[in-house]
Amino acid sequence: MSEQLDTTPTTGPVLSAVNVTKQFRVAGGHITAVDDVSVDFHAGKVLAVVGESGSGKSTLARMLLRLMPVTSGQIMYQGKDVTHIKGGELRKYWTDVQAVFQDPFSSFNQFFSVGHTLRRGMGRQHLSEENLDQLIETCLGYVGLKPADAVHKYPHQLSGGQRQRVMIARALMMNPKVLLADEATSMLDASLRVSALNVLQDLRDNLGLTVLFITHDIGQACYLADEVVVMEHGLIVERGTTDAVIFDPKNDYTKRLLADVPDLKGSLKVRKDG
Amino acid sequence: MSGVLMRATNVTAVYAADSGKDVPAVDNVTLEVPDGQILGLAGESGCGKSTLGNALAMIANPPLYVVAGKMEIGEETIDLSTLAKGANEVHRGYRGATVSLLPQGAMNAVSPTLRIRNLVVDVMRAHKRDTTKEEALDRATDRLKMLEMPTRVLDQYAHQLSGGMKQRMVTVVSTLLNPQLLIADEPTSALDVSSQKALIEMLLAMVEKKIMRGVIFITHDLPVLSMVTDRLAIMYAGKIVENGPTEELVNNARHPYTSALLSSVLDPTEETRTKHVLGIPGSPPNLGNPPSGCRFHPRCKFAMDECSATEPSFLYERDHAVACWWANKHAFETVPMEVNQA
């Protein structure tokens, strides 16, 4: 699977994976977690990577984040090869490409207040106290929190949804170009999840942020994403606009995935027949 | 008690806090499970649904105390209170045999150094000390065959099983003693959709084959509940606010909270593609100091004067119960979904 999306705008993709492969060595051979995957992330769009557990979507994300070396292939950022950059260059890349992970409970240091957590991330930026406070206020504002309600609190005093929003605010303080959300909303309740997705939607619409949204939940992809990529066993099996992939799937795996999703009113009917 | 498997009345469970002030996580809840049916218990995180599950499974441990409540199940009436001396010993015989709890994340609590067969023997022996290995394994093998699951899992270690298989396996083990009621706490939350479906199908088969006579299925995932349950109870801030047949409740929500939860569900449909859900404004209340009157009123779009003044009592419309002032004034009307969307 190496064909590219033909939606390339004039400026080209912000971030792309080119023929990326990841193999893990196991006793007696290799497991190919990501198999020759090419995918482009276009500026100001939300791209969802959908797949079951073990499909390689998180491995792909880790490689894009440069947290894990690739076995072969390239990671391109703004037209530059960043697959093997080091030191200051890599740190610059890590400022531009930020991530929010699944578990809002373990991504905090429980002994640090929210304010301290947010300030710590900015340690290298040498901002004045005043500018820093201003920045914290702006970024918390993006996610619908007020500094007065949040900065003095410790993680255990926040709800799961609030924690995840603080994590998004932390990522935003770096003024990133790309935000990578790896199952960032799967541990949240439906109502909080919707608010978190609305935050991402607003960031895309208002700040032009590029979002890579990794999820196993097609419903969330349907609500948020502009484009969808479906992964199975390390391969991209289907890709296209959200409408095309979800409402007119071509691939058998995508169809099966869609059929297994319990939907609120459809499943009721299934049950009555059965 | 005809047609009713379990009736829990006036259950109140509190967490003892350092400040000396108890936090009631479950406040005077009355709940019924009809015979042969699956009851869903839904609500946001922290609404007390797991605490209620623990209270009904009689496994409350300090700092959680069940201060009041009794449970009628089958022929028996059990005092759920954990305050009396020796209450723990009294309850011991019921656990696993009368009411079995499948706790959240149970599949991750399986010993990594023992084969599944050892777990089976341990569980059986915990209740009947003289169970022989053969008896225990025979029972487990029969059960697995009955549910069309591979019997090889008994010889495997937990890490050799996939997440979905592990979860189905612990579900089978937790019902080996043929409990009357199974309380399953978020059994599907950590699974992907295909494994979810397999577990749900297995649970339905277990109820059909009368391995247990009823299930309380706790989760915040409403689509899963709509697939598996016969009735739904919606919980908010320690209280049940609405209780009715699943289909009725999904199509005609009578409580604004239920309606808000339902509209937050993102099904992969064309409607989801275009709608903008607002979510529920504000955050769940502090249970140590809940709002006056109806506990949902600070976040409710239909709040009226009486909502903050008096607590609404249950209004019964056929077998659909709702505690809401708005519903009281609008008999048999469905809460308009539009208020939850922009």
Interface residues (C-beta under 8 A of the other chain):
Chain A: E52 S53 S159 G160 G161 Q162 D189 A190 S191 L192 R193 V194 S195 L197 N198 H216 D217 I218 G219 Q220 A221 C222 Y223 T242 D243 I246 F247 R256 L257 L258 D260 V261 P262 D263 L264 K265 G266 S267 L268 V270 R271
Chain B: E44 S45 G46 G163 D192 V193 S194 Q196 K197 I200 H220 D221 L222 P223 V224 S226 M227 V228 T246 E247 V250 N251 A260 L261 L262 S264 V265 L266 D267 P268 T269 E270 T272 R273 K275 H276 V277 L278 G279 I280 S283 P284
